[in-house]
Amino acid sequence: MNHEQLTKLFSVAICKAVILAFCSLPVLASNSFNSEQRTDILIIKSADSGIYTYISEYLSQRLPALCNQQCNHEKTLSIHTGLADELGLSLQPGEYDLIITLGTKAKNKLDTRSLSRPPATIHGMIPLQATMEDNSPNHYYLVLDQPAEKILNAVKQLLGTDKPVGILYSQSSSWRLPEYEMAAKNNGISISTFPVLETGARNIGINLKTIIPKVSSILIIPDKNVYNRTTIAQLLLTGFKNRMPFIGYSRSLAITGAIASVTTDKDSIGQDISTLAIKLLNNQGMDELQFPSRYRLVINKNILESLEIDIDRSLLEADDVEVIQ
């Protein structure tokens, strides 16, 4: 099968995949958890399905066992779970000692501002951007985004450091560029950043054609103005036709047509939230913003081979790598 035939197949596959993929200084806690026997924890899910249910069930089972081992005082954890749409979230003072939200919807439904002493709250499974809009007291955030350092380290393992990595951005994501520039310097990688002013699918495709000769790959960063259901198919297809690899940040992007994605390991989400919860129950200080402790590299082997990109074969067999055939 030649490259033209592959391109036709790729364009059909990518449209199907897009429809599926895109319809989808430390701070001390102000709570003081004492040695009282009962500690009430509320877990709020954004939806009653998939990853939210998986993480909720993990926490319900894991937290009591972990507290028995690591809590400073003997406690009996009483864990309550519910959906953001179904719970009456007008909380009463002292009703819960700790609240854990899973996903952006659950975070947005919760309102503790009316309480004189809001309970400690962990917001898990949210994008980094969502933390910029919230300054609620005694709230902690475990974001889905991987830090730029880990992302560019993975890019280095995949493609080396010979040519610059391109980053398309709009005003909404420009605030993260210094982080990527510092991480690139630490990893010995050169990056080139390109502002996208017109974000229609046609304009995105035209912009990309002028960028392709200047870089070796494109790193997709979370930016809904640049990457969305209207533009992502055009970008990935244009890249494929011009043998330009994209590296994404979610498994769905790897399925859709990126050569690989640096994603958050789903098992580490429950473990990280559990660790934060125990620290709060023990009145330990920690930063309000927390990144995932582990990442998973998802590689689309078919796209790699179609673009004739050679990578270290041992990478395909690593424990923290998932290969999509």
Secondary structure, DSSP 8 states (H G I E B T S, - for coil): --HHHHHHHHHHHHHHHHHHHH----B--S----S-SEEEEEEEESSSSHHHHHHHHHHHHHHHHHHHHH-SS--EEEEEEEETTTS-----TTS-SEEEEESHHHHHH---TTSSS--EEEEEEE-HHHHTT---TTEEEEESS--HHHHHHHHHHHH-SSS-EEEEE-TTTGGGHHHHHHHHHHTT--EEEEE----SHHHHHHHHHHHGGG-SEEE--S-TTTSSTTTHHHHHHHHHHTT--EEESSHHHHHHT-SEEEEE-HHHHHHHHHHHHHHHHTT--B-SEE--S-EEEEEEHHHHHHTT----GGGGG-TTEEEE-
